[in-house]
Amino acid sequence: MSQTLILLLLAVPLVAAAVSWLARPPVVLYAVAAVAQVVVLALALTLLAQVVGGAEPHAFGHWLALDHLGGVVLLIVATVGLTSSVYSIGYLHHELTERAVRGEELRRYFALLHLFLFTMLLSALAGNLGLLWTAIAGTTIASAPLVDFYGSREPLEAAWKYIVLTTAGSMVALVGYLVLYQAGVHVLGISYDFSFSALSAVAPRLPAAAAVTAFLLVLVGFGAKAGLAPMHTWLPDAHSQAPSPICALLSGVELNCAMLGILRAFALTAPAAGAERLRLALLAFGVLSMLVAVVFLVSQQDFKRLLAYSSIEQMGLVAVGVGTGVPLAVFGAMLQMVNHAFGKSLMFFATGNLLLRFRTRAIGSVTGLVRDMPATAILLVPGVLALAGAPPFNVFVSEFAIVSGAAAAHQLAPALIVAALLVVGFLALVWPFNRMAFGAAPGGAGGHRATVNPMALLPAYLSLTVVVGLGFWVPSPLQALLSGAARTLTP
């Protein structure tokens, strides 16, 4: 039964991509996008229920498998994939009406969107390190044409930068996985199943030097894809040029897939390499990423680049949480992955509406949103407060768990540094969006109210509901999923 569910889950976006490529009427493209992602979410929740219940669904031996750690990413892919697909309908329909895109470009967009989602689903479901690397590398192939969707010079440059840097990082990560494979040869023989289950069974017996080398290579390689500094430089360019629903997927989902590649390597190499050494590397990259992000946050004049640097800060925080090794902080890091996905997608949906209205990313050119775009302002104001870590929203809960967990374990230096960076990041995010929301309306107080396609509002309000809800209550099934993932990372 579980094998059938896994195969169906992977087949749905592939079928949707083929139908979208062949379809002509926009309404067919919209229907396929919505229906396919509803089916994906239903199948994913069924599999996640099995994982929370104590099972580990798998298919084709352990080539495809789902555990708690992969389940966290699967939940993110399925949920944010649905909201981003629905938002794409409203966003692209507006662009089609305004003749900013043509019918054939619409077909290409939705076909690539489904392929992009397929690669991220495969990342979550991969039970073999070779397949995991292929899936994560494949996310670049599927999404790079979407970064260059509008086809002008700046998107093209951003797409090429994205391809070159993340592919180079993937090659470094591949060397790390090959070193890990060779380490397994010393224990399991020259030909063995390169699956998580096979390697985890013998993880303490792997050669220590090879384990350390493998993890550091994967950390640097997939760190480029996850947006960790100093390998992050593609991210602000790609996020500023891609269509807003693709930005939501790049930031909220793809970065988590790359982080999954790092965490898989950590779980397999820590028993032999010594968890403390590996955690120190995660802490160093995490703090550096937060520092670099905060430095650039305070000087941004482009609201999409502002959100991109916020993603670097948030992924650095995930690395810090795992790097502390404290169970509460590691749990907070897993929750942070989920919270960031919903919070960042909410903000890209809201700012996508601003782009459709103002046709500029310049912070100084957007103002008076409370009067001019009240439905979007209701999303933007709590969205930026949540993303900045203000209570009672969801990101505050995960940030507090990470900082307080580190402090309770007497790791005061990282706790204080992270807390200080979060305060600066809070101010850098809230101040410009506050001016955009509450400043004078265009043309003074007489600015008119702009209408927004309901399909560009519905997924954003769904995301806002989750962002607010998780600030007050983490459902017990989600808590069990996150706790299981945290246990995987605290050997």
Secondary structure as GFF3:
##gff-version 3
##sequence-region A 1 491
A	DSSP	alpha_helix	2	22	.	.	.	ID=ss1
A	DSSP	alpha_helix	26	52	.	.	.	ID=ss2
A	DSSP	beta_strand	58	59	.	.	.	ID=ss3
A	DSSP	beta_strand	64	65	.	.	.	ID=ss4
A	DSSP	alpha_helix	68	97	.	.	.	ID=ss5
A	DSSP	alpha_helix	103	125	.	.	.	ID=ss6
A	DSSP	alpha_helix	129	147	.	.	.	ID=ss7
A	DSSP	alpha_helix	153	188	.	.	.	ID=ss8
A	DSSP	alpha_helix	196	201	.	.	.	ID=ss9
A	DSSP	three_ten_helix	203	205	.	.	.	ID=ss10
A	DSSP	alpha_helix	208	226	.	.	.	ID=ss11
A	DSSP	alpha_helix	234	241	.	.	.	ID=ss12
A	DSSP	alpha_helix	244	249	.	.	.	ID=ss13
A	DSSP	pi_helix	250	254	.	.	.	ID=ss14
A	DSSP	alpha_helix	255	273	.	.	.	ID=ss15
A	DSSP	alpha_helix	275	297	.	.	.	ID=ss16
A	DSSP	alpha_helix	303	324	.	.	.	ID=ss17
A	DSSP	alpha_helix	327	358	.	.	.	ID=ss18
A	DSSP	three_ten_helix	363	365	.	.	.	ID=ss19
A	DSSP	alpha_helix	369	372	.	.	.	ID=ss20
A	DSSP	alpha_helix	374	388	.	.	.	ID=ss21
A	DSSP	alpha_helix	394	408	.	.	.	ID=ss22
A	DSSP	alpha_helix	412	438	.	.	.	ID=ss23
A	DSSP	three_ten_helix	454	456	.	.	.	ID=ss24
A	DSSP	alpha_helix	458	472	.	.	.	ID=ss25
A	DSSP	alpha_helix	476	488	.	.	.	ID=ss26
###
